[in-house]
Amino acid sequence: MSQSPRLTEADVIQYLEDHRDFFIGKDELLADMRIPHDSGPATSLIERQLAVQRDRNVELRQR
């Protein structure tokens, strides 16, 4: 059995560039993704807010 070729970061980037609408209709995937931004040594309030919202979403789904 042959192994599938491994995807590289460049492969993923190229795919997303070629399929710019990939995330349309994939709200669950987007909601679970972590996309940090550089806030230096400070705590990012945006990332903190997102973490709180994700936790709330998990709680609501478990009800």
C-alpha positions in Angstrom: 0.0 0.0 0.0 1.6 3.3 -1.0 1.5 6.3 1.2 -0.3 9.5 0.2 2.0 12.4 -0.4 2.2 14.8 2.5 0.7 18.2 2.2 3.0 21.1 2.8 2.1 24.6 4.1 2.6 25.8 0.5 0.1 23.3 -0.8 -2.5 24.4 1.6 -1.9 28.1 0.8 -2.1 27.4 -2.9 -5.4 25.5 -2.4 -7.0 28.3 -0.4 -5.8 30.8 -3.0 -7.3 28.8 -5.8 -10.6 28.2 -3.8 -11.3 31.5 -2.1 -14.8 30.5 -1.3 -13.7 27.3 0.6 -14.9 28.5 4.0 -18.4 29.5 2.7 -20.8 27.2 4.5 -18.2 25.8 6.8 -19.2 27.9 9.9 -18.3 25.0 12.3 -14.8 24.8 10.9 -14.3 28.6 11.1 -15.6 28.7 14.7 -13.1 26.1 15.8 -10.1 27.6 14.1 -7.5 29.6 16.1 -6.0 32.5 14.2 -3.8 34.4 16.6 -2.5 37.9 15.9 0.6 39.5 17.1 -0.2 41.6 20.2 3.3 41.8 21.5 3.7 41.1 25.3 0.1 42.3 25.9 -2.9 40.0 26.3 -5.1 40.3 23.2 -8.6 41.3 24.3 -9.9 40.1 20.9 -8.5 36.6 21.4 -9.8 36.6 25.0 -13.3 37.5 23.9 -13.2 34.8 21.3 -12.1 32.2 23.9 -15.0 33.2 26.1 -17.5 33.0 23.2 -16.1 29.6 22.2 -16.5 28.3 25.8 -20.1 29.6 25.8 -20.8 27.9 22.5 -19.5 24.6 23.9 -21.8 24.9 26.9 -24.8 25.7 24.7 -24.1 22.7 22.5 -23.9 20.4 25.5 -27.4 21.3 26.7 
